[in-house]
Each structure stands twice: as structure tokens, then as C-alpha cells.
């Protein structure tokens, strides 16, 4: 039980923190990628606005632009000194460090000029082919490979401007893998931390549970002695003074106490004992427990109908599994209000599934959730006169868990249905 609790705590902590970290890192990565794309588009628009396919006029102050390739230039002459090939020297460093390309076409579709950029690595032929492909798509903005492009149709020419995003893409790719490695390392660290936290959280509960089980076991063994003494003294008094109403009451309550102590010890053994397991024919074992109950059922006018598949083997303790089947049959016989009890044992994938069902009074969701609690009885008026103290189903649950199985209760169409699933023994 506590091992499952530890696992749930570890899973909850790791999953919660991992989900938070994933959302955070993904947000950072997508925001960074979107910001880079937005900045590239803004710089590309600025470049396109300032670009001209025609040769710039003479530079002021006697500077000559002769021999320069036709390139972009600003409309304002006082900025001309700060501009070369569409790059404003007063613009932010990101603009100056970026590589821009441009291909301009006249109205007849002929190439007017090709701008290869100051640090460009693309040839004019490659840029011309890329620009032609962009024009065929009919889109005005987009991305081809590492190139972000912009198509600007002007009065006398069409401009295809591009910015090389190779460096930005590499940065984003590096950022992505860094986040993957950081996430993986963080997951391992979180897992280790969560294991330590889970152990510290569960340890006091586990120790408290062990103390409770030890107390029940010790108290049960200690009570066996006074019960035996009371029984012996009652027999001596009966021999000395004869039978009486008072001695009868003493014997009755003593037997009740003896039964209760026996069940408490059985529960303690089922929850904390280490039984030796062996390969058992669960089909034969179930049939062996059904036969004695058929006689008891017949005396009460109840029929037990069984449908048991042969050859279903499990690994377990024979005495405890017999006790498990016996508890379910006794529960159906004692608390049912019909004339038939159905017992079935079937193979379902890798499990042997035992089902015991009988007609019963309606069981609500609240009752079903407490059926396996210690000392719980659906009829609060009962006080153990019938030998039932609300421990049987708790013992059945403990035995089932000790064998790696699951037990559940349901109320379907006026019938109480108890189902036990035990893992089949691998041959």
C-alpha cells in the first residue's frame, strides 16, 4: 500500500514540475523564435523601403559613386553617407550584421538588378532562381529555406527582397536542443528529489501503520490467555454449581471475544505476514471451498451455482486463498436475501477472475466505498451476534493485495457482486 503511495507521490511531483517546466521552456522557445521572425520581417521591410534598383545620384561633398553596383539608397541626401547597398549605418547592429538580398524585375519581367549583399554567399544565378520561384507562388511574404522574403510590386518594377536567416535558424536550433538537454537533466534531478520527498512523507505513515499492526497482533495474543482462563473457570464453576443463566452469558460473550480476537489476528497476518507461496490450482481450491457451503446454503434454502474454468494456476498461500474464497461465500450467504448465489472463475487475459454475486439490499456509493473498511457493517444495528464483526472483507482485501491482485465490489441490477482478480502463474 505504501509503495503505491510513494509511487503516486513521485508521479505527481515529477509530472507537475515536468509539465510546468515544459510549458515554460516551450513558451521561451516559441517566444524567441517568434521575436526573431518578427525582427527579420521588420528589417526586411526597412530594407525594401530604402532599396532602389537604379544607380544612386552623385554623393555629396565631392564623393563619387562611380563604379559602384546599383543598390539601395535613401531619398534624403543627408543620409546618403550613412547608407551603402540598402543598409543604414545608423540602424541597430542587428540590421548591419544581417545579410540582405534583392532581385528587381521590370514590367516585362526582365531582371533589372541583383543585390548580393556585402557579406552574401549566394550567387546572382541562385538568387535569380530563388526569386523566380517566389514569384510563381503568388505570395507576398513567407519563407523559403533559411530565406525570409518580401515581394513589393511598385509602379515601374517589382522587388523581391530577402534576408538570410541561417544564423538565426542555427541559434534557434541550438536553443531547442539546449532546452531538450536541460529538460532531460532536470527530469532526472526532479525524479531523484521526488523519491526522497516521497520517502520522507510516507515514512511516518508507514511507521504508524506498523505500530498499529504490531499493537493489534500483540493485543490479540495477549487476549488469548485471559479468554482461555475465563473459559476454563466457567467450566469449573459449571461442574461445581451446575449450569446457570449467568454462566451461559459468560460463555456466550467469551466465545464472541474469542472469535473477534481470531479475526483480528487473521487480519494482522494477512496484512503483515510473509507467507510462503507455491503454485496452486486455484480452480480446484475454489471448488473445494464451494462444496462445504453448498450444504449450509441448502439448509437455508439457497442454491449455489458455480461456473469454474479448470486449470487456472496462481502463485500463493493455500490457507489464505482458501480463507479468501470462504469469506466471499460466507458474506454472500449471510448478507444475501435471494435464493441463489453465483460463483464463477474465469480466465481474463493474464488473470484468474473470481466472481461471487447474490441478491442483496441496495448498496449506495457511500456504502460500497466503505465495504472493505475494518469493522464496517452495512447494518449499523448489528453488533456481532452472528459472528460477523466487519473484518471479513478487510481480511479478503488484505489477502488479495498480498497476492498482487485486486478486489472490488459493485451493486448491479439488485445484486451485490464481488470480483477478485489474481495474476495467473506463468508456466
C-alpha positions as CSV (number, residue, x, y, z in Angstrom):
1,X,0.0,0.0,0.0
2,X,2.7,2.4,1.0
3,X,4.8,1.5,-2.0
4,X,1.9,2.6,-4.2
5,X,1.5,5.8,-2.2
6,X,5.2,6.6,-2.8
7,X,4.8,5.9,-6.5
8,X,1.8,8.2,-6.7
9,X,3.7,11.0,-4.9
10,X,6.7,10.6,-7.2
11,X,4.5,10.6,-10.3
12,X,2.5,13.6,-9.1
13,X,5.6,15.7,-8.2
14,X,7.5,14.8,-11.4
15,X,4.5,15.2,-13.7
16,X,3.5,18.5,-12.2
17,X,7.0,20.0,-12.3
18,X,7.8,18.5,-15.7
19,X,4.6,19.9,-17.1
20,X,5.4,23.3,-15.6
21,X,8.9,23.2,-17.0
22,X,7.8,22.0,-20.4
23,X,5.3,24.9,-20.7
24,X,7.9,27.4,-19.5
25,X,10.7,26.2,-21.9
26,X,8.2,25.9,-24.8
27,X,7.0,29.4,-24.2
28,X,10.5,30.7,-24.1
29,X,11.5,28.9,-27.3
30,X,8.4,29.9,-29.2
31,X,8.6,33.5,-28.0
32,X,12.3,33.6,-29.0
33,X,11.5,32.2,-32.4
34,X,8.6,34.5,-33.0
35,X,10.6,37.5,-31.9
36,X,13.5,36.6,-34.3
37,X,11.0,36.1,-37.1
38,X,9.3,39.4,-36.4
39,X,12.6,41.3,-36.2
40,X,13.7,39.8,-39.6
41,X,10.4,40.8,-41.2
42,X,10.7,44.4,-39.8
43,X,14.3,44.7,-41.0
44,X,13.3,43.3,-44.4
45,X,10.5,45.9,-44.7
46,X,13.0,48.6,-43.9
47,X,15.4,47.3,-46.4
48,X,12.7,47.1,-49.1
49,X,11.5,50.6,-48.4
50,X,15.0,52.0,-48.9
51,X,16.0,49.9,-51.8
52,X,16.2,51.2,-55.4
53,X,17.3,49.2,-58.5
54,X,18.6,52.3,-60.1
55,X,22.1,53.8,-59.7
56,X,22.3,56.4,-56.9
57,X,22.9,60.1,-57.6
58,X,26.4,61.5,-57.1
59,X,27.4,61.6,-53.4
60,X,27.6,65.0,-51.8
61,X,30.9,66.7,-50.8
62,X,32.6,65.5,-53.9
63,X,32.3,61.8,-53.1
64,X,31.8,59.7,-56.2
65,X,29.7,56.6,-56.5
66,X,31.2,55.6,-59.8
67,X,31.9,52.0,-60.3
68,X,29.5,51.0,-57.6
69,X,26.9,48.4,-58.3
70,X,23.3,49.8,-58.5
71,X,22.0,49.5,-55.0
72,X,19.6,50.9,-52.4
73,X,19.8,54.5,-51.4
74,X,17.6,56.8,-49.2
75,X,15.6,59.6,-50.5
76,X,17.2,62.1,-48.1
77,X,20.7,63.2,-49.3
78,X,21.9,63.8,-45.7
79,X,21.6,60.1,-45.0
80,X,23.4,59.0,-48.1
81,X,26.8,58.9,-46.5
82,X,25.4,56.5,-43.9
83,X,23.9,54.2,-46.5
84,X,25.5,51.6,-48.6
85,X,23.6,48.9,-50.5
86,X,20.4,49.5,-48.6
87,X,22.0,49.4,-45.1
88,X,21.6,52.4,-42.9
89,X,24.8,52.7,-40.9
90,X,22.8,54.5,-38.1
91,X,20.4,51.5,-37.8
92,X,20.6,49.0,-35.0
93,X,23.6,46.5,-35.0
94,X,21.3,43.6,-35.9
95,X,20.4,45.3,-39.2
96,X,24.1,46.0,-40.0
97,X,25.1,42.4,-39.3
98,X,22.3,40.8,-41.3
99,X,22.7,39.8,-45.0
100,X,20.1,41.1,-47.4
101,X,19.5,40.1,-51.0
102,X,17.3,41.7,-53.6
103,X,16.2,40.9,-57.2
104,X,14.3,43.6,-59.1
105,X,12.2,43.0,-62.3
106,X,10.9,45.5,-64.7
107,X,7.3,45.4,-66.1
108,X,8.3,42.9,-68.8
109,X,9.7,40.5,-66.2
110,X,13.3,41.2,-67.1
111,X,15.9,41.4,-64.3
112,X,16.9,45.0,-63.5
113,X,19.4,44.3,-60.8
114,X,20.5,41.7,-58.3
115,X,21.8,42.7,-54.9
116,X,24.1,40.0,-53.4
117,X,24.8,41.8,-50.2
118,X,28.0,42.9,-48.5
119,X,28.6,39.5,-46.8
120,X,26.4,37.5,-49.1
121,X,27.3,33.9,-50.0
122,X,24.6,33.5,-52.6
123,X,25.4,33.9,-56.3
124,X,23.3,36.0,-58.7
125,X,22.1,32.9,-60.5
126,X,20.9,31.3,-57.3
127,X,19.2,34.5,-56.2
128,X,17.5,34.9,-59.5
129,X,16.2,31.3,-59.4
130,X,15.0,31.7,-55.9
131,X,13.2,35.0,-56.7
132,X,11.6,33.4,-59.8
133,X,10.3,30.6,-57.6
134,X,8.9,33.0,-55.1
135,X,7.0,35.0,-57.7
136,X,5.4,31.8,-59.0
137,X,3.9,31.1,-55.6
138,X,2.0,34.4,-55.8
139,X,2.6,35.1,-52.1
140,X,3.9,38.5,-50.9
141,X,5.6,37.3,-47.7
142,X,6.9,34.0,-46.5
143,X,10.0,31.9,-46.0
144,X,12.0,29.6,-48.4
145,X,14.6,27.5,-46.6
146,X,16.5,29.9,-44.4
147,X,15.4,32.9,-46.5
148,X,12.6,35.2,-45.4
149,X,11.2,37.1,-48.4
150,X,9.1,40.1,-49.3
151,X,7.5,40.8,-52.7
152,X,6.9,44.5,-53.3
153,X,5.1,45.5,-56.5
154,X,5.9,49.1,-57.3
155,X,4.9,51.4,-60.2
156,X,7.7,50.6,-62.6
157,X,9.3,47.5,-61.1
158,X,8.7,44.5,-58.8
159,X,11.1,43.9,-55.9
160,X,11.9,40.5,-54.3
161,X,13.7,41.3,-51.1
162,X,15.2,38.5,-48.9
163,X,17.1,38.3,-45.7
164,X,19.3,35.4,-44.8
165,X,18.2,33.7,-41.6
166,X,20.9,31.0,-41.4
167,X,22.5,32.4,-38.3
168,X,19.1,32.9,-36.6
169,X,18.0,29.4,-37.5
170,X,21.1,27.9,-36.1
171,X,20.7,29.8,-32.9
172,X,17.1,28.6,-32.6
173,X,18.1,25.0,-33.3
174,X,20.9,25.3,-30.7
175,X,18.4,26.8,-28.2
176,X,16.0,24.0,-28.9
177,X,18.5,21.2,-28.2
178,X,19.8,23.0,-25.2
179,X,16.3,23.1,-23.8
180,X,15.9,19.4,-24.5
181,X,19.1,18.5,-22.6
182,X,18.1,20.9,-19.8
183,X,14.7,19.3,-19.6
184,X,16.1,15.7,-19.6
185,X,18.7,16.6,-16.9
186,X,16.0,18.4,-14.9
187,X,13.7,15.4,-15.1
188,X,16.4,13.1,-13.6
189,X,17.1,15.6,-10.8
190,X,13.3,16.1,-10.1
191,X,12.8,12.3,-10.1
192,X,15.6,11.9,-7.5
193,X,14.3,14.7,-5.4
194,X,10.7,13.5,-5.6
195,X,11.8,10.0,-4.4
196,X,13.5,11.5,-1.4
197,X,10.4,13.6,-0.7
198,X,8.0,10.7,-1.1
199,X,10.0,8.6,1.3
200,X,10.1,11.3,3.9
201,X,6.3,11.9,3.6
202,X,5.4,8.2,3.7
203,X,7.8,7.1,6.4
204,X,5.8,8.4,9.4
205,X,2.6,6.9,8.0
206,X,4.3,3.6,7.4
207,X,5.8,3.5,10.8
208,X,2.5,4.4,12.4
209,X,0.8,1.7,10.4
210,X,3.4,-0.8,11.5
211,X,2.9,0.2,15.1
212,X,-0.9,-0.2,14.7
213,X,-0.5,-3.7,13.2
214,X,2.0,-4.7,15.9
215,X,-0.4,-3.5,18.6
216,X,-3.3,-5.5,17.1
217,X,-1.1,-8.6,16.9
218,X,0.3,-8.2,20.4
219,X,-3.1,-7.4,21.9
220,X,-4.7,-10.3,20.2
221,X,-2.0,-12.7,21.5
222,X,-2.3,-11.2,25.0
223,X,-6.1,-11.5,25.0
224,X,-5.9,-15.2,24.1
225,X,-4.7,-16.1,27.6
226,X,-7.5,-14.4,29.6
227,X,-10.0,-15.8,27.2
228,X,-8.7,-19.3,27.8
229,X,-8.7,-18.7,31.6
230,X,-12.3,-17.4,31.5
231,X,-13.4,-20.4,29.6
232,X,-11.6,-22.8,32.0
233,X,-13.0,-21.1,35.1
234,X,-16.5,-21.2,33.6
235,X,-16.3,-24.9,33.0
236,X,-15.1,-25.4,36.6
237,X,-17.9,-23.3,38.0
238,X,-20.5,-25.3,35.9
239,X,-19.1,-28.6,37.3
240,X,-19.2,-27.2,40.9
241,X,-22.6,-25.4,40.9
242,X,-24.2,-26.6,37.8
243,X,-25.4,-24.7,34.7
244,X,-27.0,-21.3,35.1
245,X,-28.1,-18.2,33.1
246,X,-25.0,-16.2,34.3
247,X,-22.5,-18.9,33.2
248,X,-24.3,-19.1,29.9
249,X,-23.9,-15.4,29.3
250,X,-20.2,-15.6,30.3
251,X,-19.6,-18.4,27.8
252,X,-21.5,-16.6,25.1
253,X,-19.6,-13.3,25.4
254,X,-16.3,-15.3,25.8
255,X,-16.9,-17.1,22.5
256,X,-17.7,-13.7,20.8
257,X,-14.4,-12.3,22.2
258,X,-12.5,-15.4,21.0
259,X,-14.0,-15.1,17.5
260,X,-13.1,-11.4,17.4
261,X,-9.6,-11.9,18.5
262,X,-9.2,-14.7,16.0
263,X,-10.3,-12.4,13.2
264,X,-8.1,-9.6,14.3
265,X,-5.1,-12.0,14.3
266,X,-6.1,-13.3,10.9
267,X,-6.3,-9.7,9.6
268,X,-2.9,-8.9,11.1
269,X,-1.3,-12.0,9.5
270,X,-2.9,-11.1,6.1
271,X,-1.7,-7.5,6.2
272,X,1.8,-8.0,7.5
273,X,2.7,-11.7,7.3
274,X,5.2,-13.2,5.0
275,X,3.6,-16.4,3.8
276,X,5.4,-19.0,1.7
277,X,3.9,-19.0,-1.8
278,X,3.6,-22.0,-4.1
279,X,2.0,-22.9,-7.4
280,X,-1.7,-23.7,-6.7
281,X,-4.6,-25.0,-8.8
282,X,-7.0,-22.1,-8.0
283,X,-9.8,-23.9,-9.8
284,X,-9.6,-26.9,-7.5
285,X,-9.1,-24.8,-4.5
286,X,-12.3,-22.8,-5.3
287,X,-14.3,-25.9,-5.9
288,X,-13.1,-27.3,-2.6
289,X,-14.4,-24.2,-0.7
290,X,-17.7,-24.2,-2.6
291,X,-18.7,-27.8,-1.6
292,X,-19.0,-27.2,2.2
293,X,-21.0,-24.1,1.6
294,X,-23.5,-25.9,-0.6
295,X,-24.7,-27.9,2.4
296,X,-25.1,-24.7,4.5
297,X,-26.9,-23.0,1.7
298,X,-29.2,-25.9,1.2
299,X,-30.2,-25.7,4.9
300,X,-31.2,-22.1,4.4
301,X,-33.0,-22.7,1.1
302,X,-30.3,-21.2,-1.1
303,X,-28.7,-22.7,-4.2
304,X,-25.0,-22.1,-5.1
305,X,-24.4,-22.2,-8.9
306,X,-20.8,-22.4,-9.9
307,X,-19.1,-21.9,-13.3
308,X,-15.4,-22.6,-12.8
309,X,-12.9,-23.0,-15.6
310,X,-10.4,-25.8,-14.9
311,X,-6.6,-25.4,-14.9
312,X,-6.2,-21.9,-13.6
313,X,-3.0,-21.8,-11.6
314,X,-1.8,-19.0,-9.3
315,X,1.1,-18.4,-7.0
316,X,0.1,-18.0,-3.4
317,X,-0.5,-19.3,0.1
318,X,-3.1,-22.1,0.1
319,X,-4.6,-21.3,3.5
320,X,-5.0,-17.6,2.8
321,X,-6.5,-18.2,-0.6
322,X,-9.0,-20.7,0.9
323,X,-9.8,-18.1,3.5
324,X,-10.4,-15.5,0.8
325,X,-12.9,-17.7,-1.1
326,X,-14.5,-18.7,2.2
327,X,-15.0,-15.1,3.2
328,X,-16.7,-14.2,0.0
329,X,-19.0,-17.2,0.1
330,X,-19.9,-16.6,3.8
331,X,-20.6,-13.0,3.1
332,X,-22.9,-13.9,0.2
333,X,-24.7,-16.5,2.3
334,X,-25.0,-14.3,5.4
335,X,-26.0,-11.0,3.8
336,X,-27.9,-12.1,0.7
337,X,-31.6,-12.0,0.6
338,X,-32.2,-14.2,-2.5
339,X,-32.4,-17.9,-3.3
340,X,-29.2,-18.2,-5.5
341,X,-25.5,-17.4,-5.2
342,X,-23.5,-17.4,-8.4
343,X,-19.8,-18.3,-8.3
344,X,-17.6,-18.1,-11.4
345,X,-13.9,-18.4,-12.0
346,X,-12.7,-17.3,-15.5
347,X,-9.5,-16.6,-17.3
348,X,-9.3,-12.9,-18.4
349,X,-6.0,-12.3,-20.2
350,X,-3.3,-12.9,-17.6
351,X,-5.7,-13.0,-14.6
352,X,-7.9,-15.5,-12.9
353,X,-11.1,-13.7,-12.1
354,X,-13.3,-15.0,-9.3
355,X,-16.8,-13.5,-9.1
356,X,-19.3,-14.1,-6.3
357,X,-22.7,-12.5,-6.6
358,X,-26.0,-12.7,-4.8
359,X,-29.3,-10.8,-4.4
360,X,-28.9,-8.1,-1.8
361,X,-30.5,-4.9,-0.4
362,X,-29.5,-1.8,-2.3
363,X,-25.9,-0.7,-1.7
364,X,-25.2,3.0,-2.3
365,X,-22.0,4.5,-3.5
366,X,-21.1,5.5,0.1
367,X,-21.6,2.0,1.4
368,X,-19.6,0.5,-1.5
369,X,-16.7,2.8,-0.7
370,X,-16.5,1.6,2.9
371,X,-17.2,-2.2,2.5
372,X,-13.6,-3.1,2.9
373,X,-13.0,-0.9,5.9
374,X,-12.3,-2.5,9.2
375,X,-15.4,-3.1,11.5
376,X,-17.7,-1.6,8.8
377,X,-21.2,-3.1,8.6
378,X,-23.9,-2.0,6.2
379,X,-26.4,-2.7,9.0
380,X,-25.4,-0.5,11.9
381,X,-27.7,-2.2,14.3
382,X,-25.7,-5.4,14.2
383,X,-23.2,-5.9,16.9
384,X,-21.5,-9.2,16.1
385,X,-24.2,-11.6,17.4
386,X,-23.9,-13.5,14.2
387,X,-20.2,-13.8,14.4
388,X,-19.6,-11.0,11.9
389,X,-17.6,-8.0,13.1
390,X,-16.9,-6.2,9.9
391,X,-13.5,-7.7,9.4
392,X,-14.1,-10.4,6.8
393,X,-13.9,-8.2,3.8
394,X,-10.9,-6.4,5.2
395,X,-9.2,-9.7,5.5
396,X,-10.2,-10.6,2.0
397,X,-8.8,-7.3,0.7
398,X,-5.5,-7.8,2.6
399,X,-5.1,-11.4,1.2
400,X,-5.8,-10.2,-2.3
401,X,-3.3,-7.4,-2.2
402,X,-0.7,-9.8,-0.6
403,X,-1.1,-11.9,-3.8
404,X,-0.7,-9.0,-6.2
405,X,-4.4,-8.9,-7.1
406,X,-7.3,-6.6,-6.9
407,X,-10.7,-6.9,-5.2
408,X,-13.8,-4.7,-5.9
409,X,-17.4,-4.6,-5.0
410,X,-20.4,-3.4,-7.1
411,X,-24.2,-3.3,-7.0
412,X,-25.7,-4.3,-10.3
413,X,-29.4,-4.9,-11.0
414,X,-30.3,-5.7,-7.4
415,X,-27.2,-8.0,-6.9
416,X,-24.1,-7.5,-4.9
417,X,-21.1,-8.5,-7.0
418,X,-17.6,-9.1,-5.5
419,X,-14.8,-9.6,-8.0
420,X,-11.2,-10.8,-7.3
421,X,-8.5,-10.7,-9.9
422,X,-5.3,-12.7,-9.3
423,X,-2.4,-12.9,-11.7
424,X,-2.0,-16.3,-13.3
425,X,1.1,-18.3,-12.7
426,X,3.3,-18.2,-15.8
427,X,4.2,-21.7,-16.9
